[in-house]
Amino acid sequence: MVQQRNVKPSIFERHMQTGIQVLLVTLIIWAGSELVKLGQQSVVLEERLTIQDLMLQEMRQELKSRGDTYYRTVDSRRELDNIEGRINNLNSRVSALESLR
């Protein structure tokens, strides 16, 4: 028959175990609080990104509406050249008619 002995840990071992347990609980609490902080920061960043996305969409809409409202320089120059050409054409026709008189 195997005889069992009651082995009691020494006071030092019990204090060491208690210290390790306290240290582990402290580390778990610290890690949990850090995770909560990271979660809060990610929510704040996500909200900022959402706001910036909305601002970008508004700016794109504004640019698009301005593009519909205002002439681009190239377009206005082309139309002005077209008008000047028609005026020159009319001036030459008037000159030709006046010379016939």
LOTIKOL-851836 format. One record per residue (C-alpha): z, x, y negated; residue number from 1. Coordinates in steps of 0.02 Angstrom, whole numbers. Layout:
BEGIN
+--------+--------+--------+-----+
!      z !      x !      y !   n !
+--------+--------+--------+-----+
!      Z !      X !      Y ! NUM !
...
+--------+--------+--------+-----+
! end
This chain:
BEGIN
+--------+--------+--------+-----+
!      z !      x !      y !   n !
+--------+--------+--------+-----+
!      0 !      0 !      0 !   1 !
!    -44 !     56 !   -174 !   2 !
!     99 !     60 !   -289 !   3 !
!     69 !      9 !   -470 !   4 !
!    159 !     96 !   -606 !   5 !
!    194 !     17 !   -773 !   6 !
!    128 !    144 !   -895 !   7 !
!    178 !    108 !  -1072 !   8 !
!     79 !    191 !  -1208 !   9 !
!    179 !    304 !  -1319 !  10 !
!    225 !    252 !  -1495 !  11 !
!     96 !    374 !  -1564 !  12 !
!    -42 !    293 !  -1458 !  13 !
!      9 !    119 !  -1515 !  14 !
!      6 !    172 !  -1696 !  15 !
!   -161 !    258 !  -1670 !  16 !
!   -234 !    101 !  -1591 !  17 !
!   -166 !     -5 !  -1733 !  18 !
!   -240 !    115 !  -1861 !  19 !
!   -410 !    112 !  -1775 !  20 !
!   -407 !    -78 !  -1767 !  21 !
!   -363 !    -90 !  -1952 !  22 !
!   -501 !     34 !  -1993 !  23 !
!   -629 !    -66 !  -1890 !  24 !
!   -577 !   -231 !  -1971 !  25 !
!   -587 !   -150 !  -2143 !  26 !
!   -762 !    -83 !  -2106 !  27 !
!   -819 !   -253 !  -2041 !  28 !
!   -753 !   -339 !  -2199 !  29 !
!   -837 !   -208 !  -2310 !  30 !
!  -1003 !   -226 !  -2217 !  31 !
!   -992 !   -416 !  -2232 !  32 !
!   -960 !   -408 !  -2419 !  33 !
!  -1105 !   -286 !  -2442 !  34 !
!  -1219 !   -405 !  -2346 !  35 !
!  -1166 !   -548 !  -2459 !  36 !
!  -1202 !   -441 !  -2614 !  37 !
!  -1373 !   -394 !  -2545 !  38 !
!  -1410 !   -577 !  -2510 !  39 !
!  -1363 !   -625 !  -2687 !  40 !
!  -1469 !   -485 !  -2760 !  41 !
!  -1619 !   -536 !  -2654 !  42 !
!  -1601 !   -716 !  -2715 !  43 !
!  -1598 !   -656 !  -2896 !  44 !
!  -1751 !   -546 !  -2866 !  45 !
!  -1842 !   -688 !  -2780 !  46 !
!  -1805 !   -801 !  -2928 !  47 !
!  -1869 !   -670 !  -3050 !  48 !
!  -2028 !   -649 !  -2948 !  49 !
!  -2054 !   -836 !  -2948 !  50 !
!  -2034 !   -842 !  -3137 !  51 !
!  -2154 !   -697 !  -3159 !  52 !
!  -2280 !   -781 !  -3045 !  53 !
!  -2270 !   -939 !  -3151 !  54 !
!  -2292 !   -835 !  -3309 !  55 !
!  -2445 !   -749 !  -3235 !  56 !
!  -2521 !   -917 !  -3190 !  57 !
!  -2490 !   -980 !  -3367 !  58 !
!  -2568 !   -824 !  -3441 !  59 !
!  -2721 !   -842 !  -3329 !  60 !
!  -2740 !  -1023 !  -3382 !  61 !
!  -2723 !   -971 !  -3564 !  62 !
!  -2854 !   -834 !  -3544 !  63 !
!  -2970 !   -956 !  -3458 !  64 !
!  -2949 !  -1085 !  -3596 !  65 !
!  -2978 !   -952 !  -3728 !  66 !
!  -3134 !   -899 !  -3637 !  67 !
!  -3194 !  -1079 !  -3647 !  68 !
!  -3145 !  -1093 !  -3830 !  69 !
!  -3199 !   -927 !  -3905 !  70 !
!  -3364 !   -836 !  -3896 !  71 !
!  -3369 !   -667 !  -3820 !  72 !
!  -3445 !   -536 !  -3934 !  73 !
!  -3595 !   -512 !  -3820 !  74 !
!  -3631 !   -699 !  -3815 !  75 !
!  -3613 !   -720 !  -4003 !  76 !
!  -3726 !   -569 !  -4036 !  77 !
!  -3860 !   -637 !  -3919 !  78 !
!  -3856 !   -808 !  -4001 !  79 !
!  -3857 !   -732 !  -4176 !  80 !
!  -4008 !   -625 !  -4129 !  81 !
!  -4095 !   -782 !  -4065 !  82 !
!  -4060 !   -875 !  -4228 !  83 !
!  -4119 !   -727 !  -4333 !  84 !
!  -4279 !   -719 !  -4231 !  85 !
!  -4312 !   -903 !  -4261 !  86 !
!  -4279 !   -880 !  -4448 !  87 !
!  -4399 !   -733 !  -4454 !  88 !
!  -4528 !   -837 !  -4361 !  89 !
!  -4508 !   -981 !  -4486 !  90 !
!  -4518 !   -859 !  -4633 !  91 !
!  -4680 !   -788 !  -4568 !  92 !
!  -4752 !   -963 !  -4543 !  93 !
!  -4701 !  -1013 !  -4720 !  94 !
!  -4778 !   -853 !  -4788 !  95 !
!  -4938 !   -890 !  -4693 !  96 !
!  -4943 !  -1067 !  -4763 !  97 !
!  -4911 !  -1007 !  -4941 !  98 !
!  -5051 !   -880 !  -4928 !  99 !
!  -5173 !  -1020 !  -4881 ! 100 !
!  -5145 !  -1111 !  -5044 ! 101 !
+--------+--------+--------+-----+
! end
